C-alpha cells in the first residue's frame, strides 16, 4: 500500500509524522499485518470483541500502522481490533469505517517508541515491551505455554484491558522465565 492509494481519505497530519485517515476497512485489509514484535492476539478477546460488535453494532476501530521498509505495512497497536475487522468482513460481509494513524517513514525505533508510549496506560507484559532482550524462539515458546494454560484452564481466564488482579501472576511468570533463561544461557554458554 502506498500513501497515494489512500490520499483521498486523509483527514489530518500531525507533526509531519502521523497521518490520520477515515476509510472503509476493505481498502487496507490485504496490506496490513501484525508487527513482528507484537504478541499473538488472544482468540478469546477477539471473539468477545466480535460478539460485542454484533450485539451493539459499535466498537472503536482505531488502528496504529507504520510503513516499515522490511515488513511493509504493519499494525503495531490495535491488532485485536484488526482481527475483529477481518472476521466481520470475512464472515458477515461487514465493512465498517475505521480510523487509522500511519507513520509512513519509520524504522524499528520509531515504531517501538510509539508502541511504548501508546501502551503506558495498559498493562503489557515486559516480554513484549522489552522484545530485544528475548529471542523470537523464546517468545514463541512463552506464547505457546500461555496458550496451553489458557486452553486447559479456561475457567481461570478473564480478558481485560487492565488486568491488575493478574499482574502478580505475570510478574511471577516473568521472574521464573528470566531465571530459566539465565540458567539456560549459562548451561548452553550463549
Secondary structure, DSSP 8 states (H G I E B T S, - for coil): --GGGGGGGEEEEETTTEEEEEEEGGGTTTT-EE-TTS----HHHHHHHHHHHHHHS----EEEEEEETTTEEEEEE-HHHHHHHHHHHHHH----EEEEEEEEEE-HHHHHHHHHHHTTTS---HHHHTGGGS-HHHHHHHHHHHHHHHHHTGGG----SS-GGGHHHHHHHHHHHHHHHHHHHHHTT-
